[in-house]
Amino acid sequence: MNVVVLTGPESSGKSWLSSEIQAHFGGERVGEYVRHFIDEQARDTCYADIPAIARGQLAWEDTARARQPALLILDTHLLSNMLWSRTLFGDCPAWLEQALLARRYDLHLLLSPEAVAWHDDGQRCQPLLAERMAFFNATGEWLAQHQQAFQVVQGDWAQRRRAAFAAVAQLLKT
């Protein structure tokens, strides 16, 4: 099983691109649990919600992993939960990083917020490019620090699609 994670700031195309990858290569796609959580709770999240959100994301991921698809495409993973917790609340439960590092991910596609417009969908909160760039940089720093395989994906939508497809095709060859 090859596991690909789309990561990076909001409104950079993770959900769209994960769907495009699945449509092109097949496999199983796991969505972003926090969106489900917010819709279900009908309120903004608070720090006390972080463990439940993380456990929900892990449960969705584990359910998909148990099916052993040839390609598992994750719209996000615990790194986003960690960084959002720190961004919004100034803290993060320590066990999230431990749980993240205990799992194997073959490739992270780190999406840049540059060259694409931010869209307010009622759940997003970083309209300023500088805020999204800070999140992007923090994501890249964590991936590099923990020696995680990643490739930056940038440009317009067509360029992002081409770069992601090339990276996934290369992963599937190895």
C-alpha positions in Angstrom: 0.0 0.0 0.0 1.3 3.4 -1.0 0.1 6.3 1.3 0.0 9.9 -0.1 -0.9 12.8 2.1 -2.0 16.2 0.8 -1.0 18.8 3.3 -0.6 22.6 3.7 -2.7 25.6 4.4 -6.4 26.1 3.8 -7.7 26.9 0.4 -4.6 25.5 -1.4 -6.5 22.7 -3.2 -6.0 19.7 -1.0 -9.5 18.3 -1.2 -9.8 19.1 -5.0 -6.4 17.6 -5.7 -7.0 14.5 -3.6 -10.2 13.8 -5.6 -8.3 14.4 -8.9 -5.6 11.9 -7.8 -8.2 9.3 -6.9 -10.1 9.8 -10.2 -6.9 9.4 -12.2 -5.0 6.6 -10.2 -7.8 4.9 -8.3 -7.3 4.0 -4.7 -9.1 5.1 -1.6 -9.5 8.7 -0.5 -9.9 9.8 3.2 -11.4 13.2 3.8 -10.8 15.8 6.4 -12.5 14.8 9.6 -12.6 18.3 11.2 -15.0 19.4 8.4 -17.4 16.6 9.4 -16.9 17.5 13.1 -17.7 21.2 12.6 -20.7 20.4 10.4 -22.0 17.9 13.0 -21.4 20.2 16.0 -22.6 23.4 14.3 -20.1 25.5 16.2 -16.5 26.7 16.2 -14.0 24.3 17.6 -12.2 24.8 20.9 -9.0 23.4 22.4 -11.0 20.7 24.2 -12.2 19.4 20.8 -8.7 18.7 19.5 -8.4 15.1 20.9 -11.8 14.1 19.5 -11.0 15.6 16.1 -7.6 13.8 16.0 -9.1 10.5 17.1 -11.8 10.9 14.4 -9.2 11.5 11.7 -7.2 8.5 12.8 -10.3 6.3 12.9 -11.1 7.3 9.3 -7.5 6.6 8.3 -7.3 3.3 10.1 -10.6 2.1 8.5 -9.1 2.8 5.1 -5.8 1.3 5.9 -7.5 -1.9 7.0 -8.9 -2.3 3.5 -5.3 -2.3 2.1 -5.9 -0.3 -1.0 -3.0 -0.1 -3.4 -3.1 3.7 -3.1 -4.4 5.5 0.0 -4.9 9.2 -0.5 -5.3 11.3 2.6 -6.8 14.8 2.2 -5.0 15.6 5.5 -3.5 13.9 8.6 -2.5 14.7 12.1 0.1 17.3 11.2 -2.7 19.7 10.2 -4.5 19.0 13.4 -1.3 19.7 15.4 -0.5 23.0 13.5 -4.1 24.2 13.7 -4.2 23.5 17.4 -1.0 25.5 17.9 -2.2 28.3 15.6 -5.7 28.7 17.1 -5.0 27.8 20.7 -1.3 28.1 21.3 -1.0 24.5 22.4 -1.4 20.9 21.2 -1.8 17.6 23.0 1.6 15.9 22.9 0.2 12.5 21.9 -0.7 13.8 18.4 2.9 14.1 17.3 3.7 10.7 18.8 0.8 9.1 16.9 1.7 10.9 13.7 5.3 9.7 13.9 4.2 6.1 14.6 2.6 5.8 11.1 4.2 5.4 7.7 3.4 7.9 5.0 5.2 7.4 1.6 4.8 10.9 0.2 3.5 14.2 1.4 2.3 16.7 -1.3 2.8 20.1 0.4 0.5 22.6 -1.3 1.6 26.2 -1.5 -1.0 28.9 -1.0 0.6 31.1 -3.6 -1.0 31.6 -7.1 -4.4 30.4 -6.0 -7.2 32.5 -4.5 -8.5 32.0 -1.0 -12.2 31.1 -0.8 -14.3 31.5 2.3 -16.4 28.4 2.8 -17.6 29.2 6.3 -15.0 27.1 8.0 -11.8 28.8 6.8 -10.2 31.6 8.8 -6.9 32.7 7.2 -7.8 35.0 4.3 -4.4 36.7 4.4 -1.6 35.1 2.3 0.9 35.9 5.0 -1.1 33.7 7.4 -1.3 30.9 5.0 2.4 31.2 4.1 3.3 30.9 7.8 1.2 27.7 8.0 2.9 26.4 4.8 6.3 27.1 6.2 5.6 25.5 9.5 4.3 22.4 7.6 7.5 22.2 5.5 9.7 22.7 8.5 8.1 19.9 10.4 8.3 17.5 7.5 11.9 18.3 6.9 12.8 18.1 10.6 11.2 14.6 10.8 12.7 13.4 7.5 9.3 12.9 5.9 9.2 12.5 2.1 7.6 15.5 0.6 7.3 17.5 -2.6 6.1 21.1 -2.8 3.2 21.6 -5.2 2.6 25.1 -6.5 1.4 27.1 -9.4 -2.1 27.4 -10.9 -4.6 24.6 -10.8 -3.3 22.9 -13.9 0.3 23.1 -12.8 -0.7 21.6 -9.4 -2.5 18.8 -11.0 0.4 18.0 -13.3 3.0 18.1 -10.5 0.9 16.0 -8.2 0.2 13.4 -10.9 3.9 13.2 -11.7 4.8 12.7 -8.1 2.2 10.0 -7.5 3.2 8.2 -10.8 6.8 8.2 -9.6 5.8 6.8 -6.2 3.7 4.0 -7.8 6.7 3.0 -10.0 9.0 2.4 -7.0 
